[in-house]
Amino acid sequence: MLSSRLPKDLTPSPFFAELERAKADVFAECAEANSLPFIDMTVSSPVKAGLPVDLDVAVDEGRKAFGNWSPDAAGWKSAREAVVEYYRERGGNFTAGQIILTASTSEAYSVLFKTFCDPGDVILTPMPGYPLLDTLAQLEHLECAPYFLKIRRENVRKLATDERQKGATFRFVLDSDSLLAAPEHAKILLLVSPHNPTGHCVSREEWNEAVRFCEENNMILVVDEVFGDYAFSDKVSRTWQYVLDERTLAGSLQTRDESADVILDPGVRSTIGKGIWDAGGGDFINLPEDGPKCPIFWLNGLSKAVGSPQLKLGWMAFYAPRENFEEIRAALEFVEDAYLSVSAPAQALGTSLLKHSIAYESKVRERLLSNWQTLRDAFPSKYCPEVLGGWYAVVRLGEDDEELTLRLLREKHVLVQPGFFFDFDEDGWVVMSLLQDPAIFKEAIDRIIK
């Protein structure tokens, strides 16, 4: 009766059933002792971690638009321009014609899968990695095949003195050779940067290898950068910086190009240069002539950018070679037009909230860095690889991770996620969120190291 898209067995696995029983036991134990329940080191929502965004101003600014219905397959122009400004504040140079709004990042995946894939095609996903990607692919009758992240020990002599003192000698890197095992029907290479849960960020060298692989195999490159605002190191770049040169739109800005007699999007320079392509009708797109030969999509949304997963607004910003751009945009809008799932309130609130995203990300990053420092002070780099960005860190404690997770919960009242949930290829890994309140986070770490 049910679709073959679904797993054959929808009941919880024995481990997660046991985990729920352990949670209930700890709750009962703590209630009887009139003490606080377990410390949740899996928290993924800023709202639950005491980092809500102030919605009052956004509601006041957007209230008049809540009742409007102006359907646009790509999303309201005003909301897309707010996304453009979000990138511009960070050195990015997209234009509104390169933005497609979605109800979430998950929906953006679904749109891309529908646009580029046929049933039975393959998506290349990172291992270890977030299991939701497999589910989203399965729901589209697609398969996932892994490529791998591996731990690399840095040459200590090449590190700066302060890095040696911090013990930053181990980190996850892309195993580019593992891409060569891709199945014949692979259509999309998915990068996650910063990566959940390892904190890996794609370097320029890794980026060049990924782009070359996609060009040679006629594949689409998708970058999930929902944690992109939360980099911990100046060694990290947003991957669109590798494609859209920051100088492309540099120079004096004005809203009218007198020679073309058309109004330009805010931020497009008056002299249309090498990187700006006129798609017709005053629709100017930032597509460098000598850019990659494969389409590239960057996924993000309000969930992490302003800590508002409940508002359900995401987007994809994209690049494509000029000869393919219009065909791809038309295909994406065809799929989006069939659903029109982005609500008017979400677009109105997003337009306002993105204006304050830098202030919000600064507050969150301060907490993430504080907790990351606590973690790296507690564990040698050998067991706690360097996090370059994101909301999570991993620690290898050297036991069976299922047993370890249950024991930490029952004995120490600390909840972590086991490494097997993220397909680590070795036992003993646990995953921790860096979002927790710093004092509570430190208490949890103290309990673990005892």
C-alpha positions as CSV (number, residue, x, y, z in Angstrom):
1,M,0.0,0.0,0.0
2,L,2.8,2.5,0.9
3,S,5.2,4.0,-1.6
4,S,8.5,2.4,-2.3
5,R,10.0,5.8,-1.6
6,L,9.6,5.0,2.1
7,P,11.8,2.7,4.3
8,K,10.3,-0.7,4.6
9,D,10.4,-0.4,8.4
10,L,9.4,2.9,10.0
11,T,9.8,1.8,13.6
12,P,12.7,3.2,15.6
13,S,15.9,1.2,15.6
14,P,16.7,-0.8,18.7
15,F,19.3,1.7,19.8
16,F,17.1,4.8,19.5
17,A,14.2,2.9,21.3
18,E,16.7,2.2,24.1
19,L,17.8,5.8,24.1
20,E,14.2,7.0,24.6
21,R,13.8,4.6,27.5
22,A,17.0,6.0,29.0
23,K,15.8,9.5,28.6
24,A,12.6,8.7,30.4
25,D,14.5,6.9,33.2
26,V,16.7,9.9,33.7
27,F,13.8,12.3,33.7
28,A,12.1,10.3,36.4
29,E,15.3,10.0,38.4
30,C,15.8,13.7,38.3
31,A,12.2,14.5,39.1
32,E,12.4,12.3,42.2
33,A,15.6,14.0,43.3
34,N,14.2,17.5,42.5
35,S,17.3,18.1,40.2
36,L,17.7,19.4,36.7
37,P,17.3,16.8,33.9
38,F,20.1,15.8,31.6
39,I,22.3,18.3,29.7
40,D,21.3,18.2,26.1
41,M,24.5,18.4,24.0
42,T,22.5,17.6,20.8
43,V,20.6,20.9,20.8
44,S,20.4,22.2,17.2
45,S,17.9,25.1,17.5
46,P,19.0,28.5,18.6
47,V,15.5,29.1,20.0
48,K,16.0,26.2,22.4
49,A,19.5,27.2,23.2
50,G,18.5,30.7,24.4
51,L,19.5,32.5,21.2
52,P,16.2,33.7,19.7
53,V,16.1,36.4,17.2
54,D,14.0,39.5,18.0
55,L,11.0,39.2,15.7
56,D,9.1,42.3,16.9
57,V,10.7,44.8,14.5
58,A,10.4,42.3,11.6
59,V,6.7,41.7,12.3
60,D,6.0,45.4,12.5
61,E,7.9,46.1,9.2
62,G,6.3,43.2,7.3
63,R,2.8,43.0,8.7
64,K,1.2,44.9,5.8
65,A,2.5,42.3,3.3
66,F,1.2,39.3,5.3
67,G,-2.1,39.3,3.5
68,N,-0.7,39.9,0.0
69,W,-0.5,37.2,-2.6
70,S,1.8,38.0,-5.5
71,P,2.9,34.6,-6.7
72,D,6.3,34.5,-8.3
73,A,8.0,31.1,-8.9
74,A,11.4,32.4,-7.9
75,G,10.0,34.3,-4.9
76,W,9.2,38.0,-4.3
77,K,11.7,40.3,-5.9
78,S,12.0,42.3,-2.7
79,A,12.9,39.1,-0.7
80,R,15.4,38.0,-3.3
81,E,17.0,41.4,-3.2
82,A,17.3,41.1,0.6
83,V,19.2,37.8,0.0
84,V,21.4,39.6,-2.5
85,E,22.2,42.2,0.1
86,Y,22.9,39.5,2.7
87,Y,25.6,38.2,0.3
88,R,26.9,41.6,-0.6
89,E,27.5,42.4,3.1
90,R,29.8,39.4,3.2
91,G,31.6,40.1,-0.1
92,G,29.3,38.2,-2.4
93,N,28.1,39.5,-5.7
94,F,24.9,37.6,-6.8
95,T,22.1,39.4,-8.4
96,A,18.4,38.9,-7.8
97,G,18.1,36.8,-11.0
98,Q,20.4,34.2,-9.4
99,I,18.3,33.7,-6.3
100,I,15.4,31.1,-6.0
101,L,13.5,31.1,-2.8
102,T,12.3,27.9,-1.2
103,A,10.4,27.0,2.0
104,S,13.5,25.4,3.4
105,T,16.9,24.0,2.5
106,S,15.3,20.5,2.4
107,E,12.9,21.8,-0.2
108,A,15.8,23.3,-2.2
109,Y,17.3,19.8,-2.3
110,S,14.0,18.4,-3.5
111,V,13.7,21.0,-6.3
112,L,17.2,20.3,-7.5
113,F,16.6,16.6,-7.4
114,K,13.4,17.0,-9.5
115,T,15.1,19.4,-11.9
116,F,18.3,17.4,-12.7
117,C,17.7,13.8,-11.8
118,D,15.8,10.8,-13.0
119,P,14.8,7.8,-10.7
120,G,17.8,5.6,-10.1
121,D,20.3,8.4,-10.4
122,V,23.0,8.9,-7.8
123,I,23.9,11.7,-5.4
124,L,27.4,11.8,-4.0
125,T,27.3,12.7,-0.3
126,P,30.0,13.1,2.3
127,M,30.8,10.3,4.8
128,P,30.6,11.0,7.7
129,G,27.6,13.2,7.1
130,Y,24.1,14.1,8.1
131,P,21.6,11.3,7.5
132,L,18.8,13.6,6.3
133,L,20.5,13.7,2.9
134,D,19.9,10.0,2.4
135,T,16.2,10.4,3.3
136,L,15.7,13.3,0.9
137,A,17.3,11.4,-2.0
138,Q,15.3,8.3,-1.2
139,L,12.0,10.2,-1.3
140,E,12.9,11.2,-4.9
141,H,13.7,7.6,-5.9
142,L,17.5,8.4,-5.9
143,E,20.4,6.7,-4.4
144,C,23.3,8.1,-2.4
145,A,26.9,7.0,-2.9
146,P,29.6,8.2,-0.5
147,Y,32.8,10.1,-0.9
148,F,34.9,10.5,2.3
149,L,36.3,13.0,4.7
150,K,39.5,11.8,6.4
151,I,41.6,13.0,9.3
152,R,44.9,14.5,8.4
153,R,47.7,15.3,10.8
154,E,49.2,18.7,10.1
155,N,52.9,19.1,9.9
156,V,53.5,20.8,13.3
157,R,56.6,22.6,12.0
158,K,54.6,24.4,9.4
159,L,52.0,25.7,11.9
160,A,52.3,29.1,13.5
161,T,53.4,29.1,17.1
162,D,49.9,29.9,18.5
163,E,48.4,27.0,16.5
164,R,51.0,24.6,17.9
165,Q,50.2,25.8,21.4
166,K,46.5,25.2,20.8
167,G,47.3,21.7,19.5
168,A,45.7,22.3,16.2
169,T,47.4,19.3,14.5
170,F,44.5,17.2,13.3
171,R,41.6,18.1,11.1
172,F,39.2,16.6,8.6
173,V,39.9,17.1,4.9
174,L,38.3,16.0,1.6
175,D,39.6,12.7,0.3
176,S,39.4,13.7,-3.3
177,D,40.6,10.3,-4.5
178,S,37.3,8.8,-3.2
179,L,35.4,10.8,-5.8
180,L,36.9,8.5,-8.4
181,A,34.7,5.6,-7.2
182,A,31.6,7.5,-8.2
183,P,28.9,5.3,-9.9
184,E,28.1,5.9,-13.6
185,H,24.8,7.5,-12.9
186,A,26.1,10.1,-10.5
187,K,24.4,13.4,-11.3
188,I,25.1,15.7,-8.3
189,L,28.1,16.2,-6.0
190,L,27.1,17.6,-2.7
191,L,29.6,19.5,-0.6
192,V,28.7,20.7,3.0
193,S,30.8,23.6,4.1
194,P,31.1,24.1,7.1
195,H,30.4,20.4,7.4
196,N,28.0,18.9,9.9
197,P,29.3,17.3,12.1
198,T,33.1,17.5,11.6
199,G,33.5,21.3,11.1
200,H,35.5,20.8,7.9
201,C,35.4,23.7,5.5
202,V,36.3,23.4,1.8
203,S,39.6,24.9,0.9
204,R,40.4,26.5,-2.5
205,E,42.5,23.4,-3.4
206,E,39.6,21.1,-2.5
207,W,37.2,23.3,-4.4
208,N,39.2,23.2,-7.6
209,E,39.3,19.4,-7.4
210,A,35.5,19.2,-6.9
211,V,34.8,21.6,-9.8
212,R,37.2,19.8,-12.1
213,F,35.5,16.5,-11.2
214,C,32.1,17.9,-12.0
215,E,33.2,19.4,-15.2
216,E,34.8,16.2,-16.4
217,N,31.7,14.1,-15.4
218,N,29.0,16.5,-16.5
219,M,27.7,16.8,-13.0
220,I,25.9,19.5,-10.9
221,L,27.8,20.9,-7.9
222,V,25.6,21.7,-4.8
223,V,27.1,23.4,-1.7
224,D,25.1,23.3,1.5
225,E,26.4,26.3,3.4
226,V,23.7,26.7,6.0
227,F,26.5,27.1,8.6
228,G,28.4,29.5,6.3
229,D,28.2,32.5,8.6
230,Y,29.9,30.6,11.4
231,A,33.5,30.1,10.4
232,F,36.1,30.1,13.2
233,S,39.2,30.9,11.2
234,D,40.4,33.4,8.7
235,K,41.8,30.4,6.8
236,V,38.1,29.7,5.7
237,S,36.4,31.2,2.7
238,R,32.8,30.9,1.5
239,T,33.0,28.8,-1.6
240,W,31.2,31.3,-3.8
241,Q,34.3,33.6,-3.3
242,Y,36.2,31.0,-5.4
243,V,33.8,31.6,-8.3
244,L,32.4,35.2,-8.2
245,D,35.5,37.3,-7.9
246,E,34.9,40.1,-5.3
247,R,36.2,42.7,-7.8
248,T,33.5,41.8,-10.4
249,L,31.0,44.4,-9.1
250,A,33.6,46.7,-7.5
251,G,33.7,50.4,-8.3
252,S,31.3,53.2,-8.0
253,L,27.7,52.2,-7.8
254,Q,24.6,53.8,-9.4
255,T,21.2,52.7,-10.3
256,R,21.1,53.7,-13.9
257,D,23.3,52.6,-16.8
258,E,22.9,55.6,-19.2
259,S,24.2,53.7,-22.2
260,A,21.7,50.9,-21.8
261,D,18.9,53.1,-20.5
262,V,17.7,50.5,-18.0
263,I,17.5,50.4,-14.3
264,L,20.1,48.0,-12.7
265,D,19.7,46.1,-9.5
266,P,21.3,47.9,-6.5
267,G,25.0,47.2,-6.3
268,V,25.5,46.5,-10.1
269,R,28.2,48.8,-11.3
270,S,27.5,51.3,-14.0
271,T,29.8,49.9,-16.6
272,I,28.9,46.4,-17.4
273,G,32.1,44.5,-17.2
274,K,33.5,41.1,-18.0
275,G,31.6,39.3,-15.3
276,I,28.1,40.8,-15.8
277,W,25.9,39.2,-18.4
278,D,22.7,40.8,-19.8
279,A,20.0,38.2,-19.9
280,G,17.7,40.7,-21.6
281,G,15.1,43.2,-20.3
282,G,17.5,44.7,-17.8
283,D,18.1,41.4,-16.1
284,F,21.8,41.5,-15.4
285,I,23.5,38.4,-14.0
286,N,26.9,37.9,-12.4
287,L,28.3,35.2,-14.6
288,P,32.1,35.4,-15.2
289,E,33.0,34.5,-18.8
290,D,35.8,32.2,-17.7
291,G,33.9,30.6,-14.8
292,P,33.4,26.9,-14.2
293,K,31.8,24.8,-16.9
294,C,29.4,23.1,-14.4
295,P,26.3,24.6,-12.7
296,I,26.8,25.4,-9.1
297,F,24.2,25.9,-6.4
298,W,24.6,27.4,-2.9
299,L,21.9,26.5,-0.3
300,N,21.1,28.6,2.8
301,G,18.2,30.0,4.8
302,L,16.8,31.8,7.8
303,S,17.2,28.6,9.9
304,K,20.8,29.3,10.7
305,A,21.4,32.8,9.2
306,V,19.1,34.4,11.8
307,G,18.3,31.4,14.0
308,S,14.7,31.0,12.8
309,P,13.9,27.5,11.6
310,Q,10.3,28.0,12.4
311,L,9.8,30.7,9.7
312,K,10.5,28.2,6.9
313,L,12.4,30.3,4.4
314,G,15.4,29.1,2.5
315,W,17.0,29.9,-0.9
316,M,19.5,28.8,-3.5
317,A,21.9,31.1,-5.1
318,F,23.3,29.8,-8.4
319,Y,25.8,30.1,-11.1
320,A,25.7,28.4,-14.5
321,P,27.6,28.9,-17.7
322,R,26.0,31.6,-19.8
323,E,24.8,29.2,-22.5
324,N,22.9,27.1,-19.9
325,F,21.7,29.7,-17.5
326,E,18.3,30.6,-18.9
327,E,17.4,27.0,-19.5
328,I,18.3,26.0,-16.0
329,R,16.5,29.0,-14.4
330,A,13.4,28.2,-16.4
331,A,13.5,24.6,-15.3
332,L,13.9,25.6,-11.6
333,E,11.0,28.1,-11.9
334,F,8.8,25.4,-13.5
335,V,9.3,23.1,-10.5
336,E,8.8,25.9,-8.0
337,D,5.7,27.2,-9.8
338,A,4.0,23.8,-9.3
339,Y,4.1,24.3,-5.5
340,L,4.5,28.0,-4.7
341,S,5.3,26.9,-1.2
342,V,7.0,30.0,0.2
343,S,4.4,31.9,2.2
344,A,3.9,35.7,2.2
345,P,4.7,36.1,5.9
346,A,7.9,34.2,5.5
347,Q,9.1,36.4,2.7
348,A,8.0,39.6,4.4
349,L,9.8,38.6,7.7
350,G,12.8,37.3,5.9
351,T,13.2,40.6,4.0
352,S,13.4,42.4,7.4
353,L,15.4,39.9,9.4
354,L,18.2,39.6,6.9
355,K,19.0,43.3,7.5
356,H,20.0,42.3,11.1
357,S,21.7,39.0,10.3
358,I,25.3,40.2,10.9
359,A,24.5,41.3,14.4
360,Y,22.8,38.0,15.1
361,E,25.6,35.9,13.7
362,S,28.1,37.8,15.8
363,K,26.2,36.8,19.0
364,V,26.0,33.2,18.0
365,R,29.6,32.9,16.9
366,E,30.8,34.3,20.2
367,R,29.1,31.4,22.0
368,L,30.3,28.8,19.5
369,L,33.9,30.0,19.9
370,S,33.6,30.0,23.7
371,N,32.4,26.4,23.7
372,W,34.9,25.3,21.1
373,Q,37.7,26.7,23.3
374,T,36.3,24.8,26.3
375,L,36.2,21.6,24.3
376,R,39.7,21.9,22.8
377,D,41.1,22.7,26.3
378,A,39.6,19.5,27.6
379,F,40.7,17.1,24.9
380,P,43.9,16.8,22.9
381,S,43.6,17.5,19.2
382,K,44.3,13.8,18.5
383,Y,40.9,13.0,20.0
384,C,39.1,16.3,19.1
385,P,39.9,17.4,15.5
386,E,40.0,21.1,14.7
387,V,36.7,22.7,13.9
388,L,36.9,25.4,11.2
389,G,33.3,26.3,11.3
390,G,29.7,25.3,12.1
391,W,27.7,24.4,15.2
392,Y,29.1,20.9,15.9
393,A,32.3,19.2,17.0
394,V,33.3,15.6,17.2
395,V,35.3,13.8,19.9
396,R,36.7,10.2,19.7
397,L,36.5,8.6,23.2
398,G,37.6,5.1,22.1
399,E,34.6,3.0,23.1
400,D,31.6,1.5,21.3
401,D,29.7,4.8,20.5
402,E,26.3,3.3,21.2
403,E,27.3,2.0,24.6
404,L,29.1,5.2,25.3
405,T,26.1,7.4,24.4
406,L,23.8,5.4,26.7
407,R,26.3,5.3,29.5
408,L,26.9,9.1,29.4
409,L,23.2,9.6,29.6
410,R,22.5,7.2,32.4
411,E,25.6,7.8,34.5
412,K,26.6,11.4,33.8
413,H,23.2,12.8,32.6
414,V,24.7,14.1,29.4
415,L,23.1,13.5,26.0
416,V,25.4,13.3,23.0
417,Q,24.9,11.8,19.5
418,P,26.7,8.6,18.6
419,G,29.0,8.6,15.6
420,F,27.3,5.8,13.9
421,F,24.3,8.1,13.3
422,F,26.6,10.1,11.0
423,D,28.3,7.0,9.4
424,F,31.7,7.4,10.9
425,D,33.7,4.4,9.8
426,E,35.3,3.9,13.2
427,D,33.7,3.3,16.6
428,G,34.1,5.7,19.5
429,W,33.0,9.0,17.9
430,V,30.4,11.2,19.6
431,V,29.0,14.4,18.2
432,M,28.3,17.5,20.3
433,S,26.5,20.7,19.6
434,L,28.4,24.0,20.4
435,L,25.2,25.9,20.8
436,Q,24.6,25.1,24.4
437,D,24.9,27.8,27.1
438,P,28.6,28.1,27.9
439,A,28.3,27.4,31.6
440,I,26.1,24.4,30.9
441,F,28.5,23.3,28.2
442,K,31.4,23.4,30.5
443,E,29.6,21.4,33.1
444,A,28.8,18.7,30.6
445,I,32.4,18.5,29.5
446,D,33.6,18.3,33.1
447,R,31.2,15.4,33.6
448,I,32.5,13.6,30.5
449,I,36.2,13.9,31.2
450,K,35.7,12.5,34.8
